[in-house]
Amino acid sequence: MGPAPGRHADGGSTVRTTNALRSWVPLAAVWAVTRLALLLFVLGVWDFPGPDVTSDVSVIYRDWHHVLRTGTFPAHDVTWQYPPGAAFAVLSPDLLPFLDYPTAFYVLACAADLAVLVLLGYAARRPGRSWAGAWVWVAGVPLLGPTVYARYDVMVTAVAVAALLAAGRHPRAAGALAGFGAMLKVWPALLLVGVRRRGAWLAAALAAASVAAVFSAAMPGAFAFLRFQRDRGMEVESLGALVLHVVRHAGWEGEVRLHYGSVEFLGPYVGVLSAVSLALTGAAFGWLLLWRLAASRFSARTAADAAFVAVLMFTVTSRVLSPQYLVWLIGLAAVCRCHRAGRMRVPVALVLAASLVTVLEFPVWFADVVASDPRGVTLLFVRNGLLVAAALTAARVLWRDTVRRTGPARTEPERAGEAPATP
């Protein structure tokens, strides 16, 4: 005589709970230790090698905070390079009025980091999912050092991760989150590349338009940031800057200085290289459009894979490749690895390796990068080379996984029990 149904169900529930605890305990332990270290660095208790990375929060963000609280955007500050939703992140320390501005910001950045872990851990318990994604996040973030908590990109990444994890079952919610994220820092708009449901696109448009309309009506200068992009140079850590690092040793007559909020090359040929970078970005988006037209097999992981590829392409072809951009990639990589049948293992490993090299070029040996010294240039070649390899490899995986030579488009569930990405 078999066990009673209730007892069997209780037993299964107990096993699942036990397995979940076994997975959560080491994750939580590693997260707590590494994040405590990051907080001690940004709070100044411990010193991290290289220049101070916290001045963006303690000086620039705090100054913007003062301006935003007057009911206007910093429209005359060329370092304000963000869409209007960024005001939410800059003003967020007001949620913790008992702390000074920098400390409150770091605590909220850590909270956003924890939110990503919780989202990935919750997703890992669903059929067809894996805990590997949570481990990518836990291990990948500290590779970038304290810069992660000294920028608001981790907050944007939390929104992006939530959007992608919701894409299969709650497409409208995913679209709304992507649209809101785009108003925080533009790039989350790329999350929609692999989403087929029209409701998600409509929700994204409505969310973005609503945020834009509210800020435009309530605060002057909401879109002043757009005009500050035209005169930018070539940021010293970007792919295109490698050319200038090399020719600098051959007598190039330009200069390196702080410009529009980042350290950039200015002078001869910078305009040409900037145009080449923009052309490469256009070519990347052209490839994405071609892929979207040719793709005929969509599974539950396609949205995450496509977003990962799109942001990789945007990152490597951009005139600016700041260290915090890697936070975006680690978050998207973690979502890709959430899928047990995912095929992005190699590109994800390349991104993690690039993150480790990134902390060496900034902030550890950033002076060598700025001076175009051999060590600095070598680090840039390695880091940017890893990102280019990741982009090309991920694009190849996405194409082979989704494009058929013949046959009608169709949607395939990844595994039994997992929601397919239906139109």
Buried (B, 14 or more C-beta within 10 A) or exposed (E): EEEEEEEEEEEEEEEEEEEBEEBBEEBBEBBEEBBEBBBBBBBEEEEBEBEBBBEBBBEBBBBBBEBBEEEBBBBEBBBBBBBBBBBBBBBBBEEBEEBEBBBBBBBBBBBBBBBBBEBBBEBBEBEBBBBBBBBBBBBBBBBBBBBBBBBBBBBBBBBBBBBBBBBBEBBBBBBBBBBBBBBBBBBBBBBBBBBBBEBBBBBBBBBBEBBBEBBEEEBEBBEBBEEBEEEBBBBBBBBBBBBBBEBBEEEBEBEBEEBBBBBBBBBEBBEEBBEBBBEBBEEBBEBBEEBEEEBBBBBBBBBBBBBBBBBBBBBBBBBBBBBBBBBBBBBBBBBBBBBBBBBBBBBBBBBBBBBBBBBBBBBBBBEBBBBBBEBBBBBBBBBBBBBBBBBBBBBEBBBEBBBEEEEEEEBEBBBEEBBBBEE
